[in-house]
Amino acid sequence: MNNRNNMIFTGKEPSSTDFCMLDYECAYLPEKNVRMYYKHIEKATQSYNTALIHRGWRRFGSYYFHPICNGCNECKSVRIDVNNYILSKSQRKSIKRNDDTEIIIRKPSLTQDHIDLYNKYHTFKHQKDNWSHRNISPREYKENFVEGAHEFGKEVLYLKEGKIIGIDLIDILDDGISSIYFFYDPDHPRLSLGTYSLLYQIELAKILELPWVYLGYWVEGCKAFAYKPNFKPQEILSDFPSIHEVAHWKPFEVPKKMV
């Protein structure tokens, strides 16, 4: 495989259990339902993980998925062009404000600090942005963020004075970094940790000489994704080709009225 749009997977596919869920309420668009197609893969390799993410799949734990919604194709995959990225003035300030933020990269783990921070962040988002929320259990956290990581999955810890204030789950791919999930301590709003964590992913991709940061989905009009156009240039993928088909990524510029 190479790192451009003609990436084709030629290796052996790991065994998987494939299934889809019944329709449920869409979290991104009002009055819409969503249906997800899943692969449960116990022994995913980095190259196979790369091939799936490159084609619009997402990974949580040992589960890979993408939407197959009836009559809707609003979920588009987007990725940041690392080699041509230029920091904005506000992003430079975010980096400066985090001069003394400690960063640790390691294999995903589970501690009470992980659970407490996850629940604190989601309680905050429920109050601020009306996110649906119930406290996550250790078993759920392990299934979503620890299992399935193998050698390519990492957690990036952000610490102040030895205390974890942010946890970023990422995958290291053959052609980039896949941004899985980030949550942080809302008691540190000045640090702009959401922005800073993505800027660190871009810097890490440069260090590893990887050309892309995969951001997951873009849905026009969805408030939860409004931050994504702030990180450009970007490319967009409008469909979900099979593992043996070429993925046609194209340059993406969000119209100003949508930002």
C-alpha positions in Angstrom: 0.0 0.0 0.0 1.1 3.6 -0.5 -0.2 6.8 1.0 -2.1 8.2 -1.8 -5.6 7.6 -3.2 -4.7 4.4 -5.1 -4.1 2.5 -1.9 -5.2 -1.1 -2.4 -5.2 -3.7 0.3 -3.5 -6.9 -0.9 -3.0 -8.7 2.3 -5.0 -11.4 4.0 -8.2 -10.2 5.6 -8.7 -11.2 9.3 -11.8 -13.1 10.1 -14.8 -11.0 11.2 -18.4 -11.2 12.3 -20.4 -8.8 10.1 -23.9 -7.5 11.1 -26.0 -4.4 11.1 -28.1 -2.8 13.8 -31.8 -1.9 13.6 -32.5 1.8 12.9 -32.2 4.2 15.8 -32.5 8.0 16.3 -29.6 9.9 14.6 -27.5 11.9 16.9 -26.3 14.3 14.1 -29.5 15.3 12.3 -33.0 15.9 13.7 -35.8 13.6 12.6 -33.4 11.2 11.0 -32.7 7.6 11.7 -29.4 5.8 11.4 -28.4 2.3 10.6 -24.8 1.1 11.1 -22.9 -1.8 9.4 -20.4 -3.5 11.7 -17.4 -5.8 11.6 -16.3 -7.4 14.8 -12.6 -8.2 14.4 -10.6 -9.9 17.1 -7.3 -9.8 15.4 -7.1 -6.7 13.2 -3.7 -5.8 11.8 -2.4 -2.3 11.4 -2.5 -2.7 7.6 -6.1 -3.9 7.6 -7.1 -1.2 10.1 -5.5 1.4 7.8 -7.4 0.0 4.7 -10.7 0.3 6.6 -10.2 3.8 8.0 -8.9 4.9 4.6 -12.3 3.8 3.2 -14.5 5.6 5.8 -14.8 3.1 8.6 -14.4 4.0 12.2 -13.1 1.9 15.1 -14.4 1.6 18.7 -12.8 -1.3 20.5 -12.9 -4.4 18.4 -15.8 -3.1 16.3 -15.5 -1.3 13.0 -18.5 0.5 11.5 -19.9 2.9 9.0 -23.5 4.1 8.3 -25.8 2.5 5.8 -28.8 4.8 6.3 -31.8 4.5 4.1 -32.2 7.6 2.0 -29.4 9.6 3.7 -25.7 10.0 2.7 -24.8 13.0 4.9 -21.9 11.4 6.7 -18.7 12.2 4.8 -15.2 11.1 5.9 -12.7 13.9 6.2 -8.9 14.0 6.8 -6.3 16.7 7.4 -3.5 17.2 4.9 -0.6 17.2 7.4 2.2 18.2 5.0 0.4 21.4 3.9 -1.0 22.4 7.3 -0.5 26.0 8.4 -1.3 27.0 12.0 -3.7 29.9 12.5 -3.0 32.7 15.0 -5.5 31.3 17.5 -4.0 27.8 17.2 -0.5 29.2 17.9 -1.9 30.7 21.1 -3.4 27.4 22.1 0.0 25.8 21.7 1.7 28.5 23.8 -0.9 28.2 26.6 0.0 24.5 26.9 3.7 25.0 27.2 3.7 23.3 30.6 1.1 20.6 29.7 2.8 17.2 30.0 2.0 14.6 27.3 2.4 10.8 27.6 1.7 8.3 24.8 1.1 4.8 25.8 -1.1 1.7 25.3 -4.8 2.4 26.2 -5.6 1.6 29.8 -8.4 1.7 32.3 -8.2 3.3 35.7 -10.7 5.1 37.9 -9.2 8.4 36.7 -10.3 7.4 33.2 -13.8 6.7 34.2 -14.1 9.8 36.4 -12.8 12.1 33.7 -15.0 10.6 31.0 -18.1 11.0 33.1 -17.2 14.5 34.2 -16.7 15.6 30.6 -20.0 14.1 29.4 -21.9 15.5 32.3 -20.6 18.9 31.3 -21.5 18.4 27.7 -25.0 17.3 28.7 -25.5 20.5 30.6 -23.9 22.8 28.0 -24.9 21.2 24.7 -27.7 18.9 25.7 -25.8 15.7 24.9 -27.5 12.5 26.0 -25.5 11.0 28.9 -25.4 8.3 31.4 -22.3 7.4 33.4 -20.0 4.8 31.6 -19.1 1.6 33.4 -15.6 0.2 33.5 -16.7 -2.7 31.3 -18.1 -0.3 28.7 -15.0 1.8 28.8 -12.8 -1.2 28.3 -14.9 -2.5 25.4 -14.9 0.9 23.6 -11.4 2.2 24.2 -9.1 -0.5 25.5 -10.0 -3.7 23.6 -9.0 -3.9 19.9 -6.1 -1.5 20.2 -3.5 -4.2 19.6 -0.1 -2.5 18.7 -1.6 0.4 16.7 -4.0 1.9 19.2 -2.7 4.5 21.7 -3.9 6.8 24.3 -2.4 10.3 24.6 -2.6 11.6 28.1 -2.5 15.4 28.9 -1.4 16.2 32.5 -1.1 19.3 34.7 0.9 18.9 37.9 0.6 15.1 37.5 -3.2 15.1 37.1 -4.8 13.8 33.9 -6.8 16.6 32.3 -7.3 15.1 28.9 -7.3 11.7 27.2 -7.1 11.3 23.4 -7.6 7.9 21.8 -5.9 7.4 18.5 -4.7 4.8 16.0 -1.4 4.9 14.3 -2.0 3.9 10.7 0.3 3.1 7.7 -0.6 6.4 6.2 -1.7 8.6 9.1 -3.3 9.0 12.5 -7.0 8.1 13.1 -8.6 10.4 15.6 -11.0 8.2 17.6 -12.2 10.1 20.7 -11.1 12.8 23.0 -12.4 14.0 26.4 -11.1 16.5 28.8 -11.5 18.2 32.1 -13.9 21.2 31.6 -12.3 23.0 34.5 -9.5 24.1 32.2 -11.3 26.1 29.4 -8.4 28.5 28.8 -6.2 25.6 27.5 -8.5 24.9 24.6 -7.7 21.2 25.0 -9.9 20.0 22.1 -7.9 22.2 19.7 -4.6 21.5 21.3 -5.1 17.7 21.1 -5.7 17.8 17.4 -2.7 20.1 16.8 -0.6 17.6 18.7 -1.9 14.8 16.4 -0.8 16.8 13.4 2.6 17.4 15.0 2.9 13.7 15.8 2.0 12.7 12.2 4.8 15.0 11.0 7.3 13.4 13.4 6.2 9.9 12.1 6.3 11.2 8.5 2.6 10.3 8.0 0.6 12.5 5.6 -3.0 12.4 7.1 -5.0 12.8 10.2 -8.4 11.1 9.8 -11.0 13.1 11.6 -14.0 10.8 11.2 -17.3 12.2 9.8 -18.4 15.6 8.6 -22.2 16.3 8.6 -23.4 19.6 7.2 -25.3 21.5 9.9 -24.2 19.3 12.8 -23.0 21.5 15.7 -20.8 18.8 17.1 -18.6 18.9 14.0 -18.4 22.6 13.6 -14.8 22.6 14.8 -13.5 20.4 12.0 -13.3 23.1 9.3 -10.8 25.0 11.5 -8.1 22.4 10.6 -7.3 22.6 6.9 -6.5 21.9 4.2 -8.7 18.8 4.2 -9.8 16.0 1.8 -13.3 14.4 1.8 -14.6 10.9 0.9 -18.2 10.7 -0.1 -18.8 7.0 0.0 -17.6 3.7 1.6 -15.8 1.6 -1.1 -15.1 -2.0 -0.5 -11.7 -3.1 0.8 -10.6 -4.0 -2.8 -11.7 -0.8 -4.4 -9.9 2.6 -4.7 -11.1 5.3 -2.3 -11.5 8.6 -4.2 -10.5 11.3 -1.7 -11.0 14.9 -3.0 -10.0 18.3 -1.8 -12.6 19.8 0.6 -13.3 23.4 1.4 -16.3 24.1 3.6 -18.3 27.1 2.3 -18.0 30.0 4.6 -21.8 30.1 5.3 -21.5 26.6 6.7 -18.6 27.3 9.1 
